[in-house]
Amino acid sequence: MAQFVVQLCFDLAETDRRMEVRPAHREYLASLKEAGKLVAAGPFTDQTGALLVYDVADEAELRDILAKDPYTPAGVYEIATLAEWQPLFPLS
C-alpha cells in the first residue's frame, strides 16, 4: 500500500454547483474511509480547496477513486497536487 496526498483547488465560479454535489461527495468519502482507502480529508477554512490523504495500492487505484468522486463529473475542482507521500509521523 502507498499513501498519496491530493490537494484540490475549487473552481470558485462553480461554488453553487459544488454545494449541490457536496452531500454526495461527502457520502463517497465516508465510504472510502470505511473501506480503509481514505486516511484524512477536509476543506481549507477559506473554502478555496481541500486536502485528502489516501491509502491505496498505487496511483492507478487513486485515479480510479478520484474519477468516481461526484465532484469529478461536476467539474468543480482541479488537482493542484497529487503525490505519493512518505509520512514521517503517521496520522493517528
Residue pairs with C-beta under 8 A, 6 or more apart in sequence:
1 55
1 56
1 57
2 55
2 56
2 57
2 58
2 59
2 84
3 39
3 53
3 54
3 55
3 84
3 85
3 86
3 87
4 53
4 54
4 56
4 59
4 62
4 82
4 83
4 84
4 85
5 51
5 52
5 53
5 81
5 82
5 83
5 85
6 51
6 52
6 53
6 54
6 62
6 66
6 79
6 81
6 82
7 49
7 50
7 51
7 52
7 79
7 80
7 81
7 82
8 49
8 50
8 51
8 52
8 71
8 77
8 78
8 79
8 80
9 48
9 49
9 77
9 78
9 79
9 80
10 18
10 47
10 48
10 49
10 50
10 76
10 77
11 18
11 75
11 76
11 77
11 78
12 48
14 74
14 75
14 76
15 47
17 74
17 75
17 76
18 71
18 74
18 76
18 77
20 74
21 70
21 71
21 74
21 76
24 70
25 69
25 70
25 71
28 68
28 69
28 70
29 38
29 41
29 52
29 69
32 38
32 54
32 65
33 41
36 55
37 54
37 55
37 56
37 65
38 52
38 53
38 54
38 55
39 53
39 54
39 55
39 91
40 51
40 52
40 53
40 91
41 50
41 51
41 52
41 53
42 50
42 51
43 49
43 50
44 50
44 51
49 77
49 80
50 77
53 85
53 91
54 62
54 65
56 62
56 65
59 82
59 84
62 82
66 72
66 79
71 77
